[in-house]
Amino acid sequence: MSNISPLIAAGSLFDGDTLAPLIMCLGFCAIPIVAILTKHQRAMAEIIHGKRREDVLRGELEGVKAEMAEMRSQLRALSLPRSTADDTEGLKRRLG
């Protein structure tokens, strides 16, 4: 008879009157935990992807700066050096 007692206890644990409230309690506890984990995962993904986007923008900015420096050097090379003699002659003509 002692062998039947644990079977009866296990059977009474899995009947509808005990198992349904147990599953409902576990479900109510699991919902907030899943919500917290999902929110945390979303925040971590935003942090990771935000840093990548910032690195891409920083790289593009450095590229634009390099292009601007190159264009400035090309512009300096194209501009003719002005002599001071031309400036003084123009000033003399304007002043009379």
Phi and psi in degrees as GROMACS dihedral restraints (atoms count N, CA, C in turn):
[ dihedral_restraints ]
;  ai    aj    ak    al  type     phi  dphi    fc
    3     4     5     6     1   -70.5    20    10
    4     5     6     7     1   -22.6    20    10
    6     7     8     9     1   -73.8    20    10
    7     8     9    10     1   -27.4    20    10
    9    10    11    12     1   -80.2    20    10
   10    11    12    13     1   -28.7    20    10
   12    13    14    15     1   -59.0    20    10
   13    14    15    16     1   -47.4    20    10
   15    16    17    18     1   -65.1    20    10
   16    17    18    19     1   -33.3    20    10
   18    19    20    21     1   -66.0    20    10
   19    20    21    22     1   -38.4    20    10
   21    22    23    24     1   -67.9    20    10
   22    23    24    25     1   -39.9    20    10
   24    25    26    27     1   -64.4    20    10
   25    26    27    28     1   -43.1    20    10
   27    28    29    30     1   -66.5    20    10
   28    29    30    31     1   -38.2    20    10
   30    31    32    33     1   -66.1    20    10
   31    32    33    34     1   -38.4    20    10
   33    34    35    36     1   -72.0    20    10
   34    35    36    37     1   -24.8    20    10
   36    37    38    39     1   -72.0    20    10
   37    38    39    40     1   -33.4    20    10
   39    40    41    42     1   -97.8    20    10
   40    41    42    43     1    11.9    20    10
   42    43    44    45     1   -81.0    20    10
   43    44    45    46     1   167.9    20    10
   45    46    47    48     1   -64.6    20    10
   46    47    48    49     1   -29.6    20    10
   48    49    50    51     1   -71.5    20    10
   49    50    51    52     1   -26.1    20    10
   51    52    53    54     1  -102.3    20    10
   52    53    54    55     1   -38.7    20    10
   54    55    56    57     1   -72.6    20    10
   55    56    57    58     1   -39.4    20    10
   57    58    59    60     1   -61.9    20    10
   58    59    60    61     1   -48.9    20    10
   60    61    62    63     1   -64.8    20    10
   61    62    63    64     1   -33.4    20    10
   63    64    65    66     1   -65.2    20    10
   64    65    66    67     1   -44.2    20    10
   66    67    68    69     1   -65.7    20    10
   67    68    69    70     1   -39.2    20    10
   69    70    71    72     1   -65.0    20    10
   70    71    72    73     1   -41.6    20    10
   72    73    74    75     1   -63.6    20    10
   73    74    75    76     1   -43.4    20    10
   75    76    77    78     1   -64.3    20    10
   76    77    78    79     1   -37.5    20    10
   78    79    80    81     1   -65.1    20    10
   79    80    81    82     1   -42.3    20    10
   81    82    83    84     1   -66.8    20    10
   82    83    84    85     1   -31.4    20    10
   84    85    86    87     1   -77.7    20    10
   85    86    87    88     1   -30.0    20    10
   87    88    89    90     1   -76.5    20    10
   88    89    90    91     1   -30.8    20    10
   90    91    92    93     1   -60.4    20    10
   91    92    93    94     1   -50.3    20    10
   93    94    95    96     1   -64.8    20    10
   94    95    96    97     1   -35.2    20    10
   96    97    98    99     1   -64.4    20    10
   97    98    99   100     1   -44.8    20    10
   99   100   101   102     1   -63.9    20    10
  100   101   102   103     1   -39.1    20    10
  102   103   104   105     1   -64.4    20    10
  103   104   105   106     1   -42.1    20    10
  105   106   107   108     1   -64.5    20    10
  106   107   108   109     1   -44.3    20    10
  108   109   110   111     1   -65.0    20    10
  109   110   111   112     1   -38.4    20    10
  111   112   113   114     1   -66.1    20    10
  112   113   114   115     1   -42.9    20    10
  114   115   116   117     1   -63.4    20    10
  115   116   117   118     1   -41.2    20    10
  117   118   119   120     1   -64.2    20    10
  118   119   120   121     1   -43.2    20    10
  120   121   122   123     1   -63.7    20    10
  121   122   123   124     1   -40.3    20    10
  123   124   125   126     1   -64.3    20    10
  124   125   126   127     1   -42.2    20    10
  126   127   128   129     1   -64.3    20    10
  127   128   129   130     1   -41.8    20    10
  129   130   131   132     1   -64.7    20    10
  130   131   132   133     1   -39.4    20    10
  132   133   134   135     1   -64.3    20    10
  133   134   135   136     1   -39.8    20    10
  135   136   137   138     1   -64.6    20    10
  136   137   138   139     1   -38.7    20    10
  138   139   140   141     1   -65.1    20    10
  139   140   141   142     1   -46.7    20    10
  141   142   143   144     1   -64.9    20    10
  142   143   144   145     1   -48.2    20    10
  144   145   146   147     1   -71.2    20    10
  145   146   147   148     1   -30.4    20    10
  147   148   149   150     1   -65.0    20    10
  148   149   150   151     1   -39.6    20    10
  150   151   152   153     1   -67.1    20    10
  151   152   153   154     1   -39.4    20    10
  153   154   155   156     1   -63.2    20    10
  154   155   156   157     1   -43.2    20    10
  156   157   158   159     1   -64.3    20    10
  157   158   159   160     1   -39.3    20    10
  159   160   161   162     1   -64.9    20    10
  160   161   162   163     1   -39.9    20    10
  162   163   164   165     1   -64.5    20    10
  163   164   165   166     1   -39.1    20    10
  165   166   167   168     1   -64.3    20    10
  166   167   168   169     1   -45.0    20    10
  168   169   170   171     1   -64.2    20    10
  169   170   171   172     1   -39.3    20    10
  171   172   173   174     1   -64.6    20    10
  172   173   174   175     1   -40.0    20    10
  174   175   176   177     1   -63.9    20    10
  175   176   177   178     1   -41.9    20    10
  177   178   179   180     1   -64.0    20    10
  178   179   180   181     1   -39.9    20    10
  180   181   182   183     1   -63.1    20    10
  181   182   183   184     1   -42.2    20    10
  183   184   185   186     1   -63.7    20    10
  184   185   186   187     1   -37.3    20    10
  186   187   188   189     1   -64.1    20    10
  187   188   189   190     1   -42.0    20    10
  189   190   191   192     1   -65.6    20    10
  190   191   192   193     1   -39.9    20    10
  192   193   194   195     1   -62.6    20    10
  193   194   195   196     1   -41.2    20    10
  195   196   197   198     1   -65.1    20    10
  196   197   198   199     1   -40.6    20    10
  198   199   200   201     1   -63.6    20    10
  199   200   201   202     1   -41.8    20    10
  201   202   203   204     1   -63.6    20    10
  202   203   204   205     1   -41.5    20    10
  204   205   206   207     1   -64.3    20    10
  205   206   207   208     1   -40.0    20    10
  207   208   209   210     1   -64.9    20    10
  208   209   210   211     1   -42.8    20    10
  210   211   212   213     1   -64.9    20    10
  211   212   213   214     1   -38.6    20    10
  213   214   215   216     1   -64.1    20    10
  214   215   216   217     1   -41.4    20    10
  216   217   218   219     1   -67.0    20    10
  217   218   219   220     1   -37.4    20    10
  219   220   221   222     1   -65.8    20    10
  220   221   222   223     1   -38.5    20    10
  222   223   224   225     1   -65.6    20    10
  223   224   225   226     1   -40.4    20    10
  225   226   227   228     1   -63.6    20    10
  226   227   228   229     1   -38.0    20    10
  228   229   230   231     1   -68.8    20    10
  229   230   231   232     1   -33.2    20    10
  231   232   233   234     1   -78.1    20    10
  232   233   234   235     1   -30.7    20    10
  234   235   236   237     1   -73.1    20    10
  235   236   237   238     1   138.1    20    10
  237   238   239   240     1   -79.8    20    10
  238   239   240   241     1   141.2    20    10
  240   241   242   243     1   -70.3    20    10
  241   242   243   244     1   129.3    20    10
  243   244   245   246     1   -87.8    20    10
  244   245   246   247     1   133.4    20    10
  246   247   248   249     1   -86.4    20    10
  247   248   249   250     1   150.5    20    10
  249   250   251   252     1   -73.5    20    10
  250   251   252   253     1   -23.1    20    10
  252   253   254   255     1   -65.4    20    10
  253   254   255   256     1   -40.8    20    10
  255   256   257   258     1   -64.2    20    10
  256   257   258   259     1   -37.1    20    10
  258   259   260   261     1   -66.8    20    10
  259   260   261   262     1   -41.0    20    10
  261   262   263   264     1   -70.6    20    10
  262   263   264   265     1   -35.4    20    10
  264   265   266   267     1   -66.8    20    10
  265   266   267   268     1   -41.3    20    10
  267   268   269   270     1   -64.4    20    10
  268   269   270   271     1   -38.1    20    10
  270   271   272   273     1   -66.8    20    10
  271   272   273   274     1   -40.9    20    10
  273   274   275   276     1   -64.0    20    10
  274   275   276   277     1   -40.2    20    10
  276   277   278   279     1   -64.9    20    10
  277   278   279   280     1   -39.9    20    10
  279   280   281   282     1   -71.3    20    10
  280   281   282   283     1   -36.4    20    10
  282   283   284   285     1   -79.2    20    10
  283   284   285   286     1   -22.4    20    10
